[in-house]
Amino acid sequence: MSMIHLAISATAGAALGLFYFGGLWWTVRRIAHAQHPAGLLLASFVLRTLIVLIGFYFVMSGHWERLLACLAGFVMTRIVLIRRVRNASL
């Protein structure tokens, strides 16, 4: 497995993380104003999860190492975003 493939997979995981957690942030900010907050929350969860799982599947391309790199990028994005949100709210 080439390091370039792993770096690309980690970057793709970071992009998927930005999509997932950005979508979650967008959803949470709009729940208070939604006519059907439960429907918004459920639809957002299903859509975000489906897109991320499909993204993981395509990035993996049959190699578990790529899946791990993609997952690492996803988790690192989560960690970075949580720290930024905490620092912004202080």
PDB file with one MODEL, atoms N, CA, C and O in Angstrom:
MODEL        1
ATOM      1  N   MET A   1       0.854  -1.181   0.000  1.00  0.00           N
ATOM      2  CA  MET A   1       0.000   0.000   0.000  1.00  0.00           C
ATOM      3  C   MET A   1       0.890   1.231   0.000  1.00  0.00           C
ATOM      4  O   MET A   1       1.766   1.379   0.853  1.00  0.00           O
ATOM      5  N   SER A   2       0.664   2.088  -0.940  1.00  0.00           N
ATOM      6  CA  SER A   2       1.477   3.297  -1.070  1.00  0.00           C
ATOM      7  C   SER A   2       1.044   4.358  -0.059  1.00  0.00           C
ATOM      8  O   SER A   2      -0.129   4.463   0.299  1.00  0.00           O
ATOM      9  N   MET A   3       2.013   5.130   0.382  1.00  0.00           N
ATOM     10  CA  MET A   3       1.738   6.204   1.338  1.00  0.00           C
ATOM     11  C   MET A   3       0.852   7.283   0.712  1.00  0.00           C
ATOM     12  O   MET A   3       0.085   7.949   1.407  1.00  0.00           O
ATOM     13  N   ILE A   4       0.966   7.446  -0.594  1.00  0.00           N
ATOM     14  CA  ILE A   4       0.129   8.435  -1.283  1.00  0.00           C
ATOM     15  C   ILE A   4      -1.342   8.035  -1.183  1.00  0.00           C
ATOM     16  O   ILE A   4      -2.203   8.879  -0.933  1.00  0.00           O
ATOM     17  N   HIS A   5      -1.629   6.738  -1.380  1.00  0.00           N
ATOM     18  CA  HIS A   5      -3.010   6.269  -1.269  1.00  0.00           C
ATOM     19  C   HIS A   5      -3.547   6.473   0.146  1.00  0.00           C
ATOM     20  O   HIS A   5      -4.705   6.847   0.333  1.00  0.00           O
ATOM     21  N   LEU A   6      -2.703   6.225   1.127  1.00  0.00           N
ATOM     22  CA  LEU A   6      -3.140   6.406   2.513  1.00  0.00           C
ATOM     23  C   LEU A   6      -3.368   7.881   2.832  1.00  0.00           C
ATOM     24  O   LEU A   6      -4.312   8.224   3.545  1.00  0.00           O
ATOM     25  N   ALA A   7      -2.513   8.748   2.312  1.00  0.00           N
ATOM     26  CA  ALA A   7      -2.681  10.190   2.540  1.00  0.00           C
ATOM     27  C   ALA A   7      -3.959  10.696   1.865  1.00  0.00           C
ATOM     28  O   ALA A   7      -4.688  11.509   2.432  1.00  0.00           O
ATOM     29  N   ILE A   8      -4.218  10.216   0.669  1.00  0.00           N
ATOM     30  CA  ILE A   8      -5.449  10.605  -0.036  1.00  0.00           C
ATOM     31  C   ILE A   8      -6.664  10.091   0.720  1.00  0.00           C
ATOM     32  O   ILE A   8      -7.669  10.793   0.833  1.00  0.00           O
ATOM     33  N   SER A   9      -6.578   8.871   1.236  1.00  0.00           N
ATOM     34  CA  SER A   9      -7.690   8.299   2.004  1.00  0.00           C
ATOM     35  C   SER A   9      -7.936   9.090   3.280  1.00  0.00           C
ATOM     36  O   SER A   9      -9.087   9.333   3.642  1.00  0.00           O
ATOM     37  N   ALA A  10      -6.875   9.493   3.966  1.00  0.00           N
ATOM     38  CA  ALA A  10      -7.024  10.291   5.186  1.00  0.00           C
ATOM     39  C   ALA A  10      -7.631  11.653   4.861  1.00  0.00           C
ATOM     40  O   ALA A  10      -8.466  12.156   5.613  1.00  0.00           O
ATOM     41  N   THR A  11      -7.221  12.242   3.759  1.00  0.00           N
ATOM     42  CA  THR A  11      -7.778  13.525   3.341  1.00  0.00           C
ATOM     43  C   THR A  11      -9.257  13.388   2.992  1.00  0.00           C
ATOM     44  O   THR A  11     -10.067  14.248   3.337  1.00  0.00           O
ATOM     45  N   ALA A  12      -9.596  12.308   2.312  1.00  0.00           N
ATOM     46  CA  ALA A  12     -11.002  12.056   1.995  1.00  0.00           C
ATOM     47  C   ALA A  12     -11.805  11.855   3.279  1.00  0.00           C
ATOM     48  O   ALA A  12     -12.942  12.317   3.379  1.00  0.00           O
ATOM     49  N   GLY A  13     -11.221  11.171   4.257  1.00  0.00           N
ATOM     50  CA  GLY A  13     -11.887  11.000   5.546  1.00  0.00           C
ATOM     51  C   GLY A  13     -12.118  12.329   6.243  1.00  0.00           C
ATOM     52  O   GLY A  13     -13.164  12.548   6.854  1.00  0.00           O
ATOM     53  N   ALA A  14     -11.127  13.222   6.148  1.00  0.00           N
ATOM     54  CA  ALA A  14     -11.282  14.553   6.731  1.00  0.00           C
ATOM     55  C   ALA A  14     -12.411  15.311   6.040  1.00  0.00           C
ATOM     56  O   ALA A  14     -13.201  15.990   6.696  1.00  0.00           O
ATOM     57  N   ALA A  15     -12.486  15.196   4.723  1.00  0.00           N
ATOM     58  CA  ALA A  15     -13.562  15.863   3.979  1.00  0.00           C
ATOM     59  C   ALA A  15     -14.924  15.280   4.354  1.00  0.00           C
ATOM     60  O   ALA A  15     -15.898  16.018   4.498  1.00  0.00           O
ATOM     61  N   LEU A  16     -14.994  13.961   4.512  1.00  0.00           N
ATOM     62  CA  LEU A  16     -16.244  13.336   4.940  1.00  0.00           C
ATOM     63  C   LEU A  16     -16.611  13.786   6.353  1.00  0.00           C
ATOM     64  O   LEU A  16     -17.786  13.989   6.659  1.00  0.00           O
ATOM     65  N   GLY A  17     -15.608  13.939   7.208  1.00  0.00           N
ATOM     66  CA  GLY A  17     -15.853  14.434   8.554  1.00  0.00           C
ATOM     67  C   GLY A  17     -16.392  15.852   8.547  1.00  0.00           C
ATOM     68  O   GLY A  17     -17.312  16.180   9.296  1.00  0.00           O
ATOM     69  N   LEU A  18     -15.814  16.692   7.697  1.00  0.00           N
ATOM     70  CA  LEU A  18     -16.318  18.066   7.575  1.00  0.00           C
ATOM     71  C   LEU A  18     -17.771  18.074   7.119  1.00  0.00           C
ATOM     72  O   LEU A  18     -18.589  18.838   7.632  1.00  0.00           O
ATOM     73  N   PHE A  19     -18.083  17.218   6.152  1.00  0.00           N
ATOM     74  CA  PHE A  19     -19.459  17.124   5.677  1.00  0.00           C
ATOM     75  C   PHE A  19     -20.386  16.655   6.800  1.00  0.00           C
ATOM     76  O   PHE A  19     -21.428  17.263   7.045  1.00  0.00           O
ATOM     77  N   TYR A  20     -20.002  15.567   7.484  1.00  0.00           N
ATOM     78  CA  TYR A  20     -20.862  14.981   8.502  1.00  0.00           C
ATOM     79  C   TYR A  20     -21.086  15.936   9.673  1.00  0.00           C
ATOM     80  O   TYR A  20     -22.226  16.207  10.051  1.00  0.00           O
ATOM     81  N   PHE A  21     -20.003  16.441  10.239  1.00  0.00           N
ATOM     82  CA  PHE A  21     -20.133  17.289  11.415  1.00  0.00           C
ATOM     83  C   PHE A  21     -20.609  18.690  11.065  1.00  0.00           C
ATOM     84  O   PHE A  21     -21.262  19.342  11.880  1.00  0.00           O
ATOM     85  N   GLY A  22     -20.293  19.161   9.867  1.00  0.00           N
ATOM     86  CA  GLY A  22     -20.858  20.424   9.402  1.00  0.00           C
ATOM     87  C   GLY A  22     -22.360  20.313   9.221  1.00  0.00           C
ATOM     88  O   GLY A  22     -23.107  21.227   9.570  1.00  0.00           O
ATOM     89  N   GLY A  23     -22.796  19.188   8.674  1.00  0.00           N
ATOM     90  CA  GLY A  23     -24.231  18.941   8.534  1.00  0.00           C
ATOM     91  C   GLY A  23     -24.926  18.823   9.874  1.00  0.00           C
ATOM     92  O   GLY A  23     -26.054  19.287  10.042  1.00  0.00           O
ATOM     93  N   LEU A  24     -24.250  18.200  10.828  1.00  0.00           N
ATOM     94  CA  LEU A  24     -24.807  18.103  12.177  1.00  0.00           C
ATOM     95  C   LEU A  24     -24.946  19.493  12.806  1.00  0.00           C
ATOM     96  O   LEU A  24     -25.965  19.802  13.424  1.00  0.00           O
ATOM     97  N   TRP A  25     -23.924  20.317  12.643  1.00  0.00           N
ATOM     98  CA  TRP A  25     -23.959  21.683  13.176  1.00  0.00           C
ATOM     99  C   TRP A  25     -25.108  22.477  12.546  1.00  0.00           C
ATOM    100  O   TRP A  25     -25.842  23.181  13.238  1.00  0.00           O
ATOM    101  N   TRP A  26     -25.250  22.352  11.234  1.00  0.00           N
ATOM    102  CA  TRP A  26     -26.327  23.036  10.515  1.00  0.00           C
ATOM    103  C   TRP A  26     -27.689  22.583  11.046  1.00  0.00           C
ATOM    104  O   TRP A  26     -28.581  23.401  11.269  1.00  0.00           O
ATOM    105  N   THR A  27     -27.838  21.272  11.243  1.00  0.00           N
ATOM    106  CA  THR A  27     -29.102  20.722  11.720  1.00  0.00           C
ATOM    107  C   THR A  27     -29.431  21.222  13.122  1.00  0.00           C
ATOM    108  O   THR A  27     -30.560  21.636  13.385  1.00  0.00           O
ATOM    109  N   VAL A  28     -28.472  21.185  14.005  1.00  0.00           N
ATOM    110  CA  VAL A  28     -28.703  21.602  15.388  1.00  0.00           C
ATOM    111  C   VAL A  28     -29.099  23.073  15.447  1.00  0.00           C
ATOM    112  O   VAL A  28     -29.944  23.459  16.255  1.00  0.00           O
ATOM    113  N   ARG A  29     -28.504  23.876  14.611  1.00  0.00           N
ATOM    114  CA  ARG A  29     -28.826  25.311  14.617  1.00  0.00           C
ATOM    115  C   ARG A  29     -30.236  25.587  14.099  1.00  0.00           C
ATOM    116  O   ARG A  29     -30.821  26.616  14.439  1.00  0.00           O
ATOM    117  N   ARG A  30     -30.791  24.692  13.286  1.00  0.00           N
ATOM    118  CA  ARG A  30     -32.106  24.923  12.699  1.00  0.00           C
ATOM    119  C   ARG A  30     -33.249  24.175  13.387  1.00  0.00           C
ATOM    120  O   ARG A  30     -34.412  24.385  13.043  1.00  0.00           O
ATOM    121  N   ILE A  31     -32.945  23.329  14.329  1.00  0.00           N
ATOM    122  CA  ILE A  31     -33.994  22.546  14.990  1.00  0.00           C
ATOM    123  C   ILE A  31     -35.006  23.447  15.693  1.00  0.00           C
ATOM    124  O   ILE A  31     -36.208  23.187  15.635  1.00  0.00           O
ATOM    125  N   ALA A  32     -34.539  24.490  16.350  1.00  0.00           N
ATOM    126  CA  ALA A  32     -35.447  25.360  17.110  1.00  0.00           C
ATOM    127  C   ALA A  32     -36.475  26.045  16.223  1.00  0.00           C
ATOM    128  O   ALA A  32     -37.560  26.388  16.692  1.00  0.00           O
ATOM    129  N   HIS A  33     -36.157  26.247  14.961  1.00  0.00           N
ATOM    130  CA  HIS A  33     -37.054  26.967  14.054  1.00  0.00           C
ATOM    131  C   HIS A  33     -37.820  26.052  13.107  1.00  0.00           C
ATOM    132  O   HIS A  33     -38.617  26.526  12.297  1.00  0.00           O
ATOM    133  N   ALA A  34     -37.589  24.770  13.200  1.00  0.00           N
ATOM    134  CA  ALA A  34     -38.222  23.825  12.272  1.00  0.00           C
ATOM    135  C   ALA A  34     -39.653  23.517  12.711  1.00  0.00           C
ATOM    136  O   ALA A  34     -39.950  23.471  13.905  1.00  0.00           O
ATOM    137  N   GLN A  35     -40.533  23.307  11.737  1.00  0.00           N
ATOM    138  CA  GLN A  35     -41.901  22.909  12.037  1.00  0.00           C
ATOM    139  C   GLN A  35     -41.937  21.483  12.577  1.00  0.00           C
ATOM    140  O   GLN A  35     -42.736  21.160  13.457  1.00  0.00           O
ATOM    141  N   HIS A  36     -41.063  20.636  12.039  1.00  0.00           N
ATOM    142  CA  HIS A  36     -40.992  19.231  12.454  1.00  0.00           C
ATOM    143  C   HIS A  36     -39.550  18.908  12.843  1.00  0.00           C
ATOM    144  O   HIS A  36     -38.812  18.329  12.047  1.00  0.00           O
ATOM    145  N   PRO A  37     -39.145  19.276  14.054  1.00  0.00           N
ATOM    146  CA  PRO A  37     -37.745  19.094  14.443  1.00  0.00           C
ATOM    147  C   PRO A  37     -37.294  17.630  14.434  1.00  0.00           C
ATOM    148  O   PRO A  37     -36.156  17.337  14.067  1.00  0.00           O
ATOM    149  N   ALA A  38     -38.170  16.719  14.832  1.00  0.00           N
ATOM    150  CA  ALA A  38     -37.791  15.299  14.833  1.00  0.00           C
ATOM    151  C   ALA A  38     -37.558  14.813  13.408  1.00  0.00           C
ATOM    152  O   ALA A  38     -36.629  14.047  13.150  1.00  0.00           O
ATOM    153  N   GLY A  39     -38.396  15.256  12.494  1.00  0.00           N
ATOM    154  CA  GLY A  39     -38.227  14.875  11.093  1.00  0.00           C
ATOM    155  C   GLY A  39     -36.936  15.429  10.505  1.00  0.00           C
ATOM    156  O   GLY A  39     -36.234  14.743   9.762  1.00  0.00           O
ATOM    157  N   LEU A  40     -36.632  16.676  10.846  1.00  0.00           N
ATOM    158  CA  LEU A  40     -35.387  17.287  10.380  1.00  0.00           C
ATOM    159  C   LEU A  40     -34.180  16.526  10.925  1.00  0.00           C
ATOM    160  O   LEU A  40     -33.236  16.236  10.190  1.00  0.00           O
ATOM    161  N   LEU A  41     -34.220  16.211  12.205  1.00  0.00           N
ATOM    162  CA  LEU A  41     -33.117  15.494  12.830  1.00  0.00           C
ATOM    163  C   LEU A  41     -32.935  14.111  12.218  1.00  0.00           C
ATOM    164  O   LEU A  41     -31.812  13.702  11.922  1.00  0.00           O
ATOM    165  N   LEU A  42     -34.026  13.397  12.030  1.00  0.00           N
ATOM    166  CA  LEU A  42     -33.954  12.053  11.453  1.00  0.00           C
ATOM    167  C   LEU A  42     -33.470  12.092  10.007  1.00  0.00           C
ATOM    168  O   LEU A  42     -32.596  11.314   9.627  1.00  0.00           O
ATOM    169  N   ALA A  43     -34.027  12.987   9.202  1.00  0.00           N
ATOM    170  CA  ALA A  43     -33.627  13.081   7.802  1.00  0.00           C
ATOM    171  C   ALA A  43     -32.156  13.471   7.676  1.00  0.00           C
ATOM    172  O   ALA A  43     -31.435  12.930   6.838  1.00  0.00           O
ATOM    173  N   SER A  44     -31.719  14.405   8.505  1.00  0.00           N
ATOM    174  CA  SER A  44     -30.325  14.825   8.472  1.00  0.00           C
ATOM    175  C   SER A  44     -29.403  13.671   8.851  1.00  0.00           C
ATOM    176  O   SER A  44     -28.385  13.442   8.198  1.00  0.00           O
ATOM    177  N   PHE A  45     -29.761  12.950   9.901  1.00  0.00           N
ATOM    178  CA  PHE A  45     -28.941  11.818  10.342  1.00  0.00           C
ATOM    179  C   PHE A  45     -28.833  10.758   9.251  1.00  0.00           C
ATOM    180  O   PHE A  45     -27.739  10.283   8.948  1.00  0.00           O
ATOM    181  N   VAL A  46     -29.958  10.392   8.668  1.00  0.00           N
ATOM    182  CA  VAL A  46     -29.957   9.345   7.634  1.00  0.00           C
ATOM    183  C   VAL A  46     -29.144   9.793   6.428  1.00  0.00           C
ATOM    184  O   VAL A  46     -28.329   9.026   5.915  1.00  0.00           O
ATOM    185  N   LEU A  47     -29.351  11.012   5.972  1.00  0.00           N
ATOM    186  CA  LEU A  47     -28.635  11.512   4.797  1.00  0.00           C
ATOM    187  C   LEU A  47     -27.130  11.598   5.061  1.00  0.00           C
ATOM    188  O   LEU A  47     -26.330  11.138   4.247  1.00  0.00           O
ATOM    189  N   ARG A  48     -26.743  12.186   6.197  1.00  0.00           N
ATOM    190  CA  ARG A  48     -25.316  12.315   6.517  1.00  0.00           C
ATOM    191  C   ARG A  48     -24.658  10.951   6.656  1.00  0.00           C
ATOM    192  O   ARG A  48     -23.566  10.734   6.130  1.00  0.00           O
ATOM    193  N   THR A  49     -25.307  10.033   7.356  1.00  0.00           N
ATOM    194  CA  THR A  49     -24.737   8.708   7.572  1.00  0.00           C
ATOM    195  C   THR A  49     -24.621   7.947   6.262  1.00  0.00           C
ATOM    196  O   THR A  49     -23.601   7.305   6.009  1.00  0.00           O
ATOM    197  N   LEU A  50     -25.639   8.008   5.434  1.00  0.00           N
ATOM    198  CA  LEU A  50     -25.613   7.308   4.149  1.00  0.00           C
ATOM    199  C   LEU A  50     -24.482   7.829   3.266  1.00  0.00           C
ATOM    200  O   LEU A  50     -23.749   7.038   2.673  1.00  0.00           O
ATOM    201  N   ILE A  51     -24.337   9.132   3.175  1.00  0.00           N
ATOM    202  CA  ILE A  51     -23.281   9.705   2.334  1.00  0.00           C
ATOM    203  C   ILE A  51     -21.901   9.337   2.862  1.00  0.00           C
ATOM    204  O   ILE A  51     -21.007   9.010   2.082  1.00  0.00           O
ATOM    205  N   VAL A  52     -21.719   9.388   4.176  1.00  0.00           N
ATOM    206  CA  VAL A  52     -20.413   9.047   4.747  1.00  0.00           C
ATOM    207  C   VAL A  52     -20.099   7.570   4.538  1.00  0.00           C
ATOM    208  O   VAL A  52     -18.966   7.226   4.201  1.00  0.00           O
ATOM    209  N   LEU A  53     -21.077   6.694   4.731  1.00  0.00           N
ATOM    210  CA  LEU A  53     -20.827   5.264   4.512  1.00  0.00           C
ATOM    211  C   LEU A  53     -20.501   4.957   3.054  1.00  0.00           C
ATOM    212  O   LEU A  53     -19.615   4.150   2.770  1.00  0.00           O
ATOM    213  N   ILE A  54     -21.203   5.588   2.145  1.00  0.00           N
ATOM    214  CA  ILE A  54     -20.894   5.408   0.720  1.00  0.00           C
ATOM    215  C   ILE A  54     -19.500   5.950   0.417  1.00  0.00           C
ATOM    216  O   ILE A  54     -18.741   5.340  -0.337  1.00  0.00           O
ATOM    217  N   GLY A  55     -19.166   7.098   1.008  1.00  0.00           N
ATOM    218  CA  GLY A  55     -17.826   7.654   0.833  1.00  0.00           C
ATOM    219  C   GLY A  55     -16.751   6.724   1.350  1.00  0.00           C
ATOM    220  O   GLY A  55     -15.737   6.524   0.680  1.00  0.00           O
ATOM    221  N   PHE A  56     -16.950   6.146   2.539  1.00  0.00           N
ATOM    222  CA  PHE A  56     -15.991   5.179   3.080  1.00  0.00           C
ATOM    223  C   PHE A  56     -15.841   3.982   2.146  1.00  0.00           C
ATOM    224  O   PHE A  56     -14.732   3.499   1.913  1.00  0.00           O
ATOM    225  N   TYR A  57     -16.958   3.513   1.617  1.00  0.00           N
ATOM    226  CA  TYR A  57     -16.922   2.353   0.727  1.00  0.00           C
ATOM    227  C   TYR A  57     -16.089   2.646  -0.521  1.00  0.00           C
ATOM    228  O   TYR A  57     -15.261   1.826  -0.918  1.00  0.00           O
ATOM    229  N   PHE A  58     -16.300   3.797  -1.132  1.00  0.00           N
ATOM    230  CA  PHE A  58     -15.551   4.120  -2.348  1.00  0.00           C
ATOM    231  C   PHE A  58     -14.083   4.416  -2.061  1.00  0.00           C
ATOM    232  O   PHE A  58     -13.213   4.047  -2.850  1.00  0.00           O
ATOM    233  N   VAL A  59     -13.801   5.070  -0.954  1.00  0.00           N
ATOM    234  CA  VAL A  59     -12.411   5.346  -0.593  1.00  0.00           C
ATOM    235  C   VAL A  59     -11.685   4.043  -0.301  1.00  0.00           C
ATOM    236  O   VAL A  59     -10.531   3.866  -0.691  1.00  0.00           O
ATOM    237  N   MET A  60     -12.361   3.135   0.383  1.00  0.00           N
ATOM    238  CA  MET A  60     -11.749   1.862   0.761  1.00  0.00           C
ATOM    239  C   MET A  60     -11.292   1.079  -0.465  1.00  0.00           C
ATOM    240  O   MET A  60     -10.185   0.541  -0.485  1.00  0.00           O
ATOM    241  N   SER A  61     -12.126   1.016  -1.466  1.00  0.00           N
ATOM    242  CA  SER A  61     -11.794   0.347  -2.723  1.00  0.00           C
ATOM    243  C   SER A  61     -11.190  -1.046  -2.497  1.00  0.00           C
ATOM    244  O   SER A  61     -10.265  -1.462  -3.194  1.00  0.00           O
ATOM    245  N   GLY A  62     -11.741  -1.749  -1.505  1.00  0.00           N
ATOM    246  CA  GLY A  62     -11.308  -3.112  -1.254  1.00  0.00           C
ATOM    247  C   GLY A  62     -10.056  -3.261  -0.405  1.00  0.00           C
ATOM    248  O   GLY A  62      -9.573  -4.380  -0.231  1.00  0.00           O
ATOM    249  N   HIS A  63      -9.516  -2.175   0.126  1.00  0.00           N
ATOM    250  CA  HIS A  63      -8.298  -2.214   0.943  1.00  0.00           C
ATOM    251  C   HIS A  63      -8.619  -1.720   2.352  1.00  0.00           C
ATOM    252  O   HIS A  63      -9.010  -0.566   2.526  1.00  0.00           O
ATOM    253  N   TRP A  64      -8.460  -2.571   3.346  1.00  0.00           N
ATOM    254  CA  TRP A  64      -8.782  -2.190   4.712  1.00  0.00           C
ATOM    255  C   TRP A  64      -7.861  -1.085   5.227  1.00  0.00           C
ATOM    256  O   TRP A  64      -8.252  -0.309   6.100  1.00  0.00           O
ATOM    257  N   GLU A  65      -6.642  -1.009   4.695  1.00  0.00           N
ATOM    258  CA  GLU A  65      -5.723   0.040   5.132  1.00  0.00           C
ATOM    259  C   GLU A  65      -6.255   1.419   4.761  1.00  0.00           C
ATOM    260  O   GLU A  65      -6.120   2.374   5.526  1.00  0.00           O
ATOM    261  N   ARG A  66      -6.855   1.512   3.590  1.00  0.00           N
ATOM    262  CA  ARG A  66      -7.443   2.787   3.162  1.00  0.00           C
ATOM    263  C   ARG A  66      -8.635   3.154   4.036  1.00  0.00           C
ATOM    264  O   ARG A  66      -8.852   4.322   4.357  1.00  0.00           O
ATOM    265  N   LEU A  67      -9.400   2.141   4.412  1.00  0.00           N
ATOM    266  CA  LEU A  67     -10.534   2.394   5.300  1.00  0.00           C
ATOM    267  C   LEU A  67     -10.056   2.934   6.638  1.00  0.00           C
ATOM    268  O   LEU A  67     -10.646   3.876   7.166  1.00  0.00           O
ATOM    269  N   LEU A  68      -9.004   2.357   7.195  1.00  0.00           N
ATOM    270  CA  LEU A  68      -8.463   2.841   8.468  1.00  0.00           C
ATOM    271  C   LEU A  68      -7.937   4.269   8.348  1.00  0.00           C
ATOM    272  O   LEU A  68      -8.152   5.086   9.244  1.00  0.00           O
ATOM    273  N   ALA A  69      -7.249   4.574   7.249  1.00  0.00           N
ATOM    274  CA  ALA A  69      -6.745   5.930   7.037  1.00  0.00           C
ATOM    275  C   ALA A  69      -7.905   6.918   6.896  1.00  0.00           C
ATOM    276  O   ALA A  69      -7.851   8.030   7.422  1.00  0.00           O
ATOM    277  N   CYS A  70      -8.942   6.508   6.189  1.00  0.00           N
ATOM    278  CA  CYS A  70     -10.118   7.357   6.011  1.00  0.00           C
ATOM    279  C   CYS A  70     -10.804   7.591   7.360  1.00  0.00           C
ATOM    280  O   CYS A  70     -11.207   8.713   7.668  1.00  0.00           O
ATOM    281  N   LEU A  71     -10.931   6.553   8.144  1.00  0.00           N
ATOM    282  CA  LEU A  71     -11.535   6.685   9.464  1.00  0.00           C
ATOM    283  C   LEU A  71     -10.688   7.575  10.370  1.00  0.00           C
ATOM    284  O   LEU A  71     -11.224   8.358  11.155  1.00  0.00           O
ATOM    285  N   ALA A  72      -9.374   7.454  10.262  1.00  0.00           N
ATOM    286  CA  ALA A  72      -8.481   8.316  11.064  1.00  0.00           C
ATOM    287  C   ALA A  72      -8.682   9.783  10.688  1.00  0.00           C
ATOM    288  O   ALA A  72      -8.753  10.637  11.572  1.00  0.00           O
ATOM    289  N   GLY A  73      -8.773  10.086   9.402  1.00  0.00           N
ATOM    290  CA  GLY A  73      -9.032  11.461   8.968  1.00  0.00           C
ATOM    291  C   GLY A  73     -10.372  11.966   9.467  1.00  0.00           C
ATOM    292  O   GLY A  73     -10.494  13.124   9.867  1.00  0.00           O
ATOM    293  N   PHE A  74     -11.378  11.099   9.446  1.00  0.00           N
ATOM    294  CA  PHE A  74     -12.720  11.438   9.930  1.00  0.00           C
ATOM    295  C   PHE A  74     -12.683  11.787  11.418  1.00  0.00           C
ATOM    296  O   PHE A  74     -13.234  12.805  11.837  1.00  0.00           O
ATOM    297  N   VAL A  75     -12.032  10.936  12.211  1.00  0.00           N
ATOM    298  CA  VAL A  75     -11.965  11.139  13.654  1.00  0.00           C
ATOM    299  C   VAL A  75     -11.122  12.376  13.989  1.00  0.00           C
ATOM    300  O   VAL A  75     -11.470  13.134  14.894  1.00  0.00           O
ATOM    301  N   MET A  76     -10.036  12.578  13.275  1.00  0.00           N
ATOM    302  CA  MET A  76      -9.204  13.764  13.528  1.00  0.00           C
ATOM    303  C   MET A  76      -9.988  15.045  13.243  1.00  0.00           C
ATOM    304  O   MET A  76      -9.844  16.035  13.961  1.00  0.00           O
ATOM    305  N   THR A  77     -10.800  15.026  12.220  1.00  0.00           N
ATOM    306  CA  THR A  77     -11.642  16.188  11.928  1.00  0.00           C
ATOM    307  C   THR A  77     -12.609  16.438  13.071  1.00  0.00           C
ATOM    308  O   THR A  77     -12.831  17.586  13.458  1.00  0.00           O
ATOM    309  N   ARG A  78     -13.178  15.391  13.608  1.00  0.00           N
ATOM    310  CA  ARG A  78     -14.079  15.526  14.758  1.00  0.00           C
ATOM    311  C   ARG A  78     -13.357  16.174  15.936  1.00  0.00           C
ATOM    312  O   ARG A  78     -13.890  17.084  16.571  1.00  0.00           O
ATOM    313  N   ILE A  79     -12.159  15.710  16.224  1.00  0.00           N
ATOM    314  CA  ILE A  79     -11.395  16.243  17.351  1.00  0.00           C
ATOM    315  C   ILE A  79     -11.084  17.725  17.141  1.00  0.00           C
ATOM    316  O   ILE A  79     -11.248  18.535  18.053  1.00  0.00           O
ATOM    317  N   VAL A  80     -10.638  18.069  15.947  1.00  0.00           N
ATOM    318  CA  VAL A  80     -10.299  19.466  15.645  1.00  0.00           C
ATOM    319  C   VAL A  80     -11.536  20.359  15.745  1.00  0.00           C
ATOM    320  O   VAL A  80     -11.470  21.445  16.320  1.00  0.00           O
ATOM    321  N   LEU A  81     -12.649  19.913  15.196  1.00  0.00           N
ATOM    322  CA  LEU A  81     -13.859  20.733  15.234  1.00  0.00           C
ATOM    323  C   LEU A  81     -14.374  20.918  16.653  1.00  0.00           C
ATOM    324  O   LEU A  81     -14.838  22.003  17.002  1.00  0.00           O
ATOM    325  N   ILE A  82     -14.301  19.882  17.473  1.00  0.00           N
ATOM    326  CA  ILE A  82     -14.739  20.012  18.867  1.00  0.00           C
ATOM    327  C   ILE A  82     -13.879  21.027  19.597  1.00  0.00           C
ATOM    328  O   ILE A  82     -14.400  21.853  20.346  1.00  0.00           O
ATOM    329  N   ARG A  83     -12.582  20.977  19.391  1.00  0.00           N
ATOM    330  CA  ARG A  83     -11.694  21.948  20.053  1.00  0.00           C
ATOM    331  C   ARG A  83     -11.973  23.371  19.572  1.00  0.00           C
ATOM    332  O   ARG A  83     -11.952  24.310  20.368  1.00  0.00           O
ATOM    333  N   ARG A  84     -12.232  23.533  18.286  1.00  0.00           N
ATOM    334  CA  ARG A  84     -12.515  24.882  17.767  1.00  0.00           C
ATOM    335  C   ARG A  84     -13.822  25.424  18.324  1.00  0.00           C
ATOM    336  O   ARG A  84     -13.908  26.601  18.674  1.00  0.00           O
ATOM    337  N   VAL A  85     -14.829  24.585  18.409  1.00  0.00           N
ATOM    338  CA  VAL A  85     -16.118  25.034  18.932  1.00  0.00           C
ATOM    339  C   VAL A  85     -15.994  25.386  20.413  1.00  0.00           C
ATOM    340  O   VAL A  85     -16.546  26.389  20.864  1.00  0.00           O
ATOM    341  N   ARG A  86     -15.279  24.569  21.157  1.00  0.00           N
ATOM    342  CA  ARG A  86     -15.079  24.874  22.588  1.00  0.00           C
ATOM    343  C   ARG A  86     -14.334  26.186  22.774  1.00  0.00           C
ATOM    344  O   ARG A  86     -14.716  26.995  23.619  1.00  0.00           O
ATOM    345  N   ASN A  87     -13.285  26.408  22.006  1.00  0.00           N
ATOM    346  CA  ASN A  87     -12.498  27.646  22.135  1.00  0.00           C
ATOM    347  C   ASN A  87     -13.318  28.867  21.691  1.00  0.00           C
ATOM    348  O   ASN A  87     -13.162  29.952  22.253  1.00  0.00           O
ATOM    349  N   ALA A  88     -14.175  28.699  20.702  1.00  0.00           N
ATOM    350  CA  ALA A  88     -14.977  29.811  20.220  1.00  0.00           C
ATOM    351  C   ALA A  88     -16.052  30.194  21.235  1.00  0.00           C
ATOM    352  O   ALA A  88     -16.461  31.354  21.298  1.00  0.00           O
ATOM    353  N   SER A  89     -16.508  29.229  22.027  1.00  0.00           N
ATOM    354  CA  SER A  89     -17.573  29.522  22.985  1.00  0.00           C
ATOM    355  C   SER A  89     -17.036  30.064  24.308  1.00  0.00           C
ATOM    356  O   SER A  89     -17.818  30.506  25.150  1.00  0.00           O
ATOM    357  N   LEU A  90     -15.744  30.038  24.504  1.00  0.00           N
ATOM    358  CA  LEU A  90     -15.181  30.539  25.770  1.00  0.00           C
ATOM    359  C   LEU A  90     -15.086  32.022  25.814  1.00  0.00           C
ATOM    360  O   LEU A  90     -14.633  32.583  26.812  1.00  0.00           O
TER     361      LEU A  90
ENDMDL
END
